[in-house]
């Protein structure tokens, strides 16, 4: 045995055997190391990669697919860097063979190098496929009325266009409860205005719905007015008539007055009481009486009214000298003049300074016609013609909606008049 071990050939065979074992042991490890890219390997994350969705978008709506995903790629550094720089890959969900209903699907990818390991987060998603429907809804414009100045209110709000078209999944469209367009402004609004507003589609819990709306923005016309109320004028006699003077009657030429103020104050007003100091009335005629504003009323349509007085003088020897001391010319003029009235029916009211892009129609008075009653000296009334008067309403800066506007009269200065309607209710619309 010792001779065999000491033989050169035994030693050579043993060395060859050990070398072969060492070769076959080391070679798989090196191969595994090569397959695992241990030399020059890199991993990176592609953030917010868009997800393409393939389906019949003309008749169906898909929900549940994220707009973007994160993609982790791992492989040779050069290929990883090239993939990030070129971005010619695609991440997609193919639903063209899926039916209406709910499904769990895998997010797929293409155009990544075969030498890369690709992982998508999330890799699977729950989606819903529904019927695509389109409906038309009326827009409800709104404004926070706390923005309005005191004693002002929103008379009307109109949307242009008045409707929008909503497209989405049938379940979403069926749950629509509100279609809103909200406008805003600075505190203390007093004037009407027009503003562009976004259209919001909401369910009954005021949650925004994921639907398409056309148009997304509209124009809203807000008509703001001041609280007003028209009340009859009632005369109250104050003081004591002069000696030998009897006040036969006091009649207001202006029978109605428009009041402005808070709604609470106006609700309490049923008439406007005007005090007339009869101690200052010496002769029959028409004279002006100032009006005190009632509590809570900010202003009146006029700060005075004209009153027609009929006076009877009791002539006697005791006051004959006093009467003679009065101005003879004034007495002769008032004695010779007789107060009368003249009525003009179906007088048209003109609309002035309306923007040329708008048209107007009278709600009241009907067809824009009123009755004009004129008071004054009968000699002047005899030659009076309706062409001596201009009746009109001022419509500058007025837009869509209903507007209550005072009817104004221009006429001879030495006459007084009254109208069957002092306020016109005018409907203004944009010409399409």
JOFENNOR-V902025 format. One record per residue. N is the residue number from 0. RES is the residue in one small letter. PHI is phi in whole degrees, -180 to 180 (999 if undefined). PSI is psi in degrees with one decimal (999 if undefined). Layout:
n={N & N}
res={RES & RES}
phi={PHI & PHI}
psi={PSI & PSI}
This chain:
n={0 & 1 & 2 & 3 & 4 & 5 & 6 & 7 & 8 & 9 & 10 & 11 & 12 & 13 & 14 & 15 & 16 & 17 & 18 & 19 & 20 & 21 & 22 & 23 & 24 & 25 & 26 & 27 & 28 & 29 & 30 & 31 & 32 & 33 & 34 & 35 & 36 & 37 & 38 & 39 & 40 & 41 & 42 & 43 & 44 & 45 & 46 & 47 & 48 & 49 & 50 & 51 & 52 & 53 & 54 & 55 & 56 & 57 & 58 & 59 & 60 & 61 & 62 & 63 & 64 & 65 & 66 & 67 & 68 & 69 & 70 & 71 & 72 & 73 & 74 & 75 & 76 & 77 & 78 & 79 & 80 & 81 & 82 & 83 & 84 & 85 & 86 & 87 & 88 & 89 & 90 & 91 & 92 & 93 & 94 & 95 & 96 & 97 & 98 & 99 & 100 & 101 & 102 & 103 & 104 & 105 & 106 & 107 & 108 & 109 & 110 & 111 & 112 & 113 & 114 & 115 & 116 & 117 & 118 & 119 & 120 & 121 & 122 & 123 & 124 & 125 & 126 & 127 & 128 & 129 & 130 & 131 & 132 & 133 & 134 & 135 & 136 & 137 & 138 & 139 & 140 & 141 & 142 & 143 & 144 & 145 & 146 & 147 & 148 & 149 & 150 & 151 & 152 & 153 & 154 & 155 & 156 & 157 & 158 & 159 & 160 & 161 & 162 & 163 & 164 & 165 & 166 & 167 & 168 & 169 & 170 & 171 & 172 & 173 & 174 & 175 & 176 & 177 & 178 & 179 & 180 & 181 & 182 & 183 & 184 & 185 & 186 & 187 & 188 & 189 & 190 & 191 & 192 & 193 & 194 & 195 & 196 & 197 & 198 & 199 & 200 & 201 & 202 & 203 & 204 & 205 & 206 & 207 & 208 & 209 & 210 & 211 & 212 & 213 & 214 & 215 & 216 & 217 & 218 & 219 & 220 & 221 & 222 & 223 & 224 & 225 & 226 & 227 & 228 & 229 & 230 & 231 & 232 & 233 & 234 & 235 & 236 & 237 & 238 & 239 & 240 & 241 & 242 & 243 & 244 & 245 & 246 & 247 & 248 & 249 & 250 & 251 & 252 & 253 & 254 & 255 & 256 & 257 & 258 & 259 & 260 & 261 & 262 & 263 & 264 & 265 & 266 & 267 & 268 & 269 & 270 & 271 & 272 & 273 & 274 & 275 & 276 & 277 & 278 & 279 & 280 & 281 & 282 & 283 & 284 & 285 & 286 & 287 & 288 & 289 & 290 & 291 & 292 & 293 & 294 & 295 & 296 & 297 & 298 & 299 & 300 & 301 & 302 & 303 & 304 & 305 & 306 & 307 & 308 & 309 & 310 & 311 & 312 & 313 & 314 & 315 & 316 & 317 & 318 & 319 & 320 & 321 & 322 & 323 & 324 & 325 & 326 & 327 & 328 & 329 & 330 & 331 & 332 & 333 & 334 & 335 & 336 & 337 & 338 & 339 & 340 & 341 & 342 & 343 & 344 & 345 & 346 & 347 & 348 & 349 & 350 & 351 & 352 & 353 & 354 & 355 & 356 & 357 & 358 & 359 & 360 & 361 & 362 & 363 & 364 & 365 & 366 & 367 & 368 & 369 & 370 & 371 & 372 & 373 & 374 & 375 & 376 & 377 & 378 & 379 & 380 & 381 & 382 & 383 & 384 & 385 & 386 & 387 & 388 & 389 & 390 & 391 & 392 & 393 & 394 & 395 & 396 & 397 & 398 & 399 & 400 & 401 & 402 & 403 & 404 & 405 & 406 & 407 & 408 & 409 & 410 & 411 & 412 & 413 & 414 & 415 & 416 & 417 & 418 & 419 & 420 & 421 & 422 & 423 & 424 & 425 & 426 & 427 & 428 & 429 & 430 & 431}
res={x & x & x & x & x & x & x & x & x & x & x & x & x & x & x & x & x & x & x & x & x & x & x & x & x & x & x & x & x & x & x & x & x & x & x & x & x & x & x & x & x & x & x & x & x & x & x & x & x & x & x & x & x & x & x & x & x & x & x & x & x & x & x & x & x & x & x & x & x & x & x & x & x & x & x & x & x & x & x & x & x & x & x & x & x & x & x & x & x & x & x & x & x & x & x & x & x & x & x & x & x & x & x & x & x & x & x & x & x & x & x & x & x & x & x & x & x & x & x & x & x & x & x & x & x & x & x & x & x & x & x & x & x & x & x & x & x & x & x & x & x & x & x & x & x & x & x & x & x & x & x & x & x & x & x & x & x & x & x & x & x & x & x & x & x & x & x & x & x & x & x & x & x & x & x & x & x & x & x & x & x & x & x & x & x & x & x & x & x & x & x & x & x & x & x & x & x & x & x & x & x & x & x & x & x & x & x & x & x & x & x & x & x & x & x & x & x & x & x & x & x & x & x & x & x & x & x & x & x & x & x & x & x & x & x & x & x & x & x & x & x & x & x & x & x & x & x & x & x & x & x & x & x & x & x & x & x & x & x & x & x & x & x & x & x & x & x & x & x & x & x & x & x & x & x & x & x & x & x & x & x & x & x & x & x & x & x & x & x & x & x & x & x & x & x & x & x & x & x & x & x & x & x & x & x & x & x & x & x & x & x & x & x & x & x & x & x & x & x & x & x & x & x & x & x & x & x & x & x & x & x & x & x & x & x & x & x & x & x & x & x & x & x & x & x & x & x & x & x & x & x & x & x & x & x & x & x & x & x & x & x & x & x & x & x & x & x & x & x & x & x & x & x & x & x & x & x & x & x & x & x & x & x & x & x & x & x & x & x & x & x & x & x & x & x & x & x & x & x & x & x & x & x & x & x & x & x & x & x & x & x & x & x & x & x & x & x & x & x & x & x & x & x & x & x & x & x & x & x & x & x & x}
phi={999 & -64 & -65 & -65 & -65 & -79 & -73 & -59 & -68 & -63 & -66 & -68 & -66 & -65 & -63 & -65 & -64 & -64 & -64 & -66 & -63 & -64 & -64 & -72 & -79 & -77 & -62 & -62 & -63 & -65 & -65 & -62 & -65 & -68 & -65 & -87 & 51 & -63 & -104 & 80 & -90 & -142 & -120 & -151 & -115 & -93 & -88 & 53 & -80 & -62 & -105 & -84 & -123 & -104 & -165 & -81 & -79 & -85 & -126 & -128 & -127 & -114 & -125 & 103 & -87 & -68 & -69 & -139 & -138 & -103 & -122 & -99 & -118 & -142 & 166 & -55 & -56 & -63 & -72 & -62 & -67 & -65 & -63 & -66 & -77 & -83 & 54 & -98 & -91 & -138 & -114 & -150 & -126 & -101 & -115 & -67 & -104 & -84 & -101 & -62 & 141 & -105 & -144 & -107 & -127 & -99 & -80 & -105 & -145 & -153 & 70 & -92 & -61 & -66 & -88 & -105 & -93 & -119 & -128 & -108 & -122 & -80 & -87 & -129 & -141 & -98 & -126 & -129 & -113 & -130 & -68 & -89 & -129 & -132 & -138 & -107 & -128 & -82 & -87 & -108 & -73 & -148 & -147 & -75 & -70 & -70 & -77 & -76 & -68 & -61 & 76 & -118 & -147 & -86 & -76 & -164 & -135 & -131 & -102 & -133 & -72 & -87 & -134 & -132 & -104 & -115 & -124 & 179 & -63 & -57 & -65 & -71 & -66 & -64 & -92 & -68 & -115 & -136 & -123 & -111 & -138 & -100 & -112 & -142 & 180 & -78 & -62 & 91 & -67 & -128 & -111 & -66 & -155 & -124 & -147 & -83 & -141 & -79 & -91 & -114 & -107 & -129 & -88 & -67 & -94 & 66 & -88 & -73 & -99 & -86 & -137 & -98 & -130 & -134 & -76 & -79 & -127 & -136 & -105 & -119 & -98 & -113 & -100 & -107 & -132 & -95 & -60 & -137 & -155 & -96 & -130 & -74 & -92 & -120 & -92 & -118 & -77 & -126 & 84 & -121 & -60 & -63 & -60 & 61 & -118 & -117 & -84 & -75 & -161 & -128 & -127 & -74 & -66 & -91 & -83 & -133 & -138 & -95 & -105 & -125 & 168 & -71 & -62 & -63 & -69 & -67 & -62 & -84 & -88 & -107 & -158 & -108 & -85 & -120 & -84 & -119 & -82 & -75 & -68 & -94 & -90 & -111 & -140 & -69 & 154 & -113 & -144 & -96 & -126 & -74 & -118 & -88 & -70 & -67 & -62 & 88 & -98 & -81 & -163 & -119 & -65 & -153 & -90 & -155 & -133 & -101 & -121 & -97 & -112 & -113 & -117 & -115 & -101 & -94 & -71 & -156 & -65 & -74 & -115 & -63 & -68 & -64 & -66 & -65 & -72 & -69 & -63 & -66 & -66 & -66 & -62 & -65 & -66 & -72 & -70 & -81 & -87 & -116 & -78 & -140 & -143 & -139 & -115 & -118 & -101 & 54 & -87 & -74 & -104 & -87 & -104 & -107 & 61 & -77 & -55 & -66 & -84 & -126 & -122 & -134 & -140 & -81 & -87 & -142 & -67 & -59 & 61 & 70 & -114 & -132 & -104 & -108 & -109 & -110 & -116 & 166 & -62 & -63 & -64 & -72 & -64 & -62 & -98 & -80 & -128 & -63 & -67 & -78 & -124 & -123 & -111 & -160 & -125 & -95 & -114 & -63 & 64 & -99 & -126 & -52 & 128 & -95 & -131 & -98 & -127 & -71 & -87 & -105 & -130 & -112 & -160 & -55 & -76 & -93 & -124 & -122 & -154 & -143 & -118 & -70 & -134 & -89 & -121 & -104 & -103 & -115 & -98 & -116 & -135 & -73 & -77 & -80}
psi={-40.6 & -36.2 & -38.0 & -43.5 & -36.6 & -3.7 & 135.0 & -35.8 & -34.8 & -42.3 & -37.0 & -42.1 & -39.3 & -42.0 & -39.9 & -39.6 & -44.3 & -37.6 & -40.7 & -40.4 & -41.6 & -37.6 & -47.6 & -20.1 & -42.1 & -34.4 & -45.2 & -38.2 & -41.3 & -38.5 & -42.6 & -40.3 & -36.4 & -42.5 & -29.5 & 10.2 & 41.7 & -24.2 & 114.0 & 24.6 & 142.1 & 144.1 & 142.4 & 159.4 & 126.5 & 110.3 & 148.6 & 49.5 & 124.7 & 143.8 & 119.2 & 141.4 & 122.1 & 114.8 & 175.9 & 89.8 & -1.6 & -25.9 & -7.0 & 158.4 & 133.2 & 131.1 & 154.5 & -9.1 & 123.6 & 149.1 & -34.5 & 160.8 & 168.2 & 136.5 & 124.1 & 124.2 & 144.8 & 134.6 & -164.0 & 138.7 & -42.2 & -40.0 & -37.3 & -45.8 & -38.6 & -39.6 & -42.2 & -35.5 & -40.3 & -40.9 & 45.1 & 18.0 & 168.3 & 135.7 & 129.0 & 163.9 & 122.5 & 110.2 & 15.5 & -20.4 & 1.6 & 154.0 & 169.9 & 133.4 & -164.5 & 140.4 & 153.2 & 120.4 & 159.8 & 134.8 & 125.3 & 170.8 & 160.1 & 161.7 & 21.7 & 148.5 & 143.8 & -16.9 & 2.4 & 143.7 & 125.8 & 125.9 & 130.4 & 135.4 & 113.3 & 155.1 & -29.0 & 151.8 & 156.2 & 123.3 & 162.5 & 133.3 & 123.2 & 165.5 & 137.8 & 125.5 & 154.5 & 130.0 & 160.8 & 134.5 & 146.2 & 139.1 & 136.7 & 97.7 & 149.4 & 156.8 & 147.6 & 109.9 & -6.7 & -14.9 & -14.8 & 148.6 & 159.0 & 141.1 & 10.5 & 155.9 & 165.1 & 113.6 & -40.9 & 156.1 & 131.8 & 141.4 & 141.0 & 107.2 & 166.9 & -12.2 & 159.9 & 159.2 & 126.4 & 130.0 & 135.5 & -172.5 & 145.7 & -39.9 & -37.0 & -44.2 & -37.9 & -24.4 & 3.6 & 124.8 & -29.8 & 137.7 & 102.9 & 150.8 & 106.8 & 129.5 & 159.0 & -177.6 & -178.0 & 156.7 & 139.8 & 35.2 & 134.3 & -21.8 & 149.8 & 151.1 & 167.7 & 138.8 & 146.2 & 139.6 & 147.9 & 144.5 & 128.9 & 132.0 & 117.8 & 151.5 & -174.4 & -20.5 & 13.9 & 25.7 & 139.6 & 135.2 & 146.1 & 83.7 & 166.8 & 136.4 & 135.8 & 128.8 & 159.2 & -25.9 & 144.3 & 172.8 & 137.4 & 125.7 & 124.5 & 117.2 & 112.3 & 133.4 & 165.2 & 141.4 & 128.3 & 160.3 & 131.6 & 125.4 & 156.0 & 150.7 & 128.8 & 125.9 & 135.5 & 123.4 & 132.3 & 149.7 & -175.9 & 131.5 & 156.2 & 166.7 & 136.7 & 23.3 & 129.3 & 125.6 & 106.9 & -41.4 & 151.4 & 122.0 & 125.1 & 127.9 & -41.4 & 107.3 & -20.0 & 154.6 & 141.3 & 126.9 & 147.2 & 137.2 & -164.7 & 153.6 & -38.7 & -42.0 & -40.2 & -35.4 & -26.5 & -15.2 & 116.8 & -21.0 & 160.9 & 112.3 & 125.8 & 121.4 & 132.1 & 120.9 & 100.3 & -12.0 & -18.0 & -3.8 & 120.6 & -27.7 & 163.1 & 149.7 & -171.9 & 130.9 & 163.3 & 140.0 & 126.7 & 151.5 & 132.4 & 134.2 & 130.6 & 161.6 & 133.2 & -6.4 & 124.8 & -35.3 & 167.9 & 159.7 & -21.0 & 145.1 & 4.4 & 163.6 & 162.7 & 135.6 & 133.3 & 123.0 & 137.1 & 117.7 & 139.5 & 125.8 & 132.0 & 97.7 & 136.9 & 164.5 & -24.4 & -27.3 & 8.9 & -40.5 & -36.8 & -39.4 & -37.8 & -27.5 & -16.7 & 159.1 & 121.1 & -38.1 & -40.0 & -41.8 & -44.8 & -38.5 & -46.3 & -31.4 & -36.7 & -23.8 & 137.0 & 124.3 & 131.3 & -174.3 & 155.5 & 137.2 & 133.4 & 121.2 & 157.3 & 47.7 & 124.4 & 143.9 & 126.1 & 146.4 & 117.4 & 145.6 & 29.4 & 135.8 & 138.2 & -14.8 & 1.5 & 155.8 & 160.6 & 150.0 & 139.2 & 129.3 & -49.2 & 144.0 & 156.2 & 127.9 & 14.1 & 28.5 & 136.7 & 168.2 & 127.4 & 121.1 & 122.1 & 134.0 & 143.9 & -169.2 & 133.6 & -30.9 & -40.2 & -37.1 & -30.0 & -35.4 & 7.9 & 138.9 & 154.3 & -25.0 & -10.3 & -4.8 & 148.3 & 121.6 & 131.1 & 164.4 & 147.3 & 115.6 & 20.1 & 139.5 & 20.0 & 139.3 & -160.4 & 137.4 & -177.6 & 135.6 & 131.4 & 114.1 & 141.8 & 140.3 & 124.6 & 149.0 & 130.3 & 126.5 & -175.4 & 140.3 & -22.2 & 14.4 & 159.9 & 159.5 & 166.0 & 158.1 & 152.3 & -27.4 & 121.0 & -22.0 & 133.5 & 138.3 & 110.9 & 132.0 & 121.8 & 132.2 & 147.4 & 137.3 & 121.0 & 999}
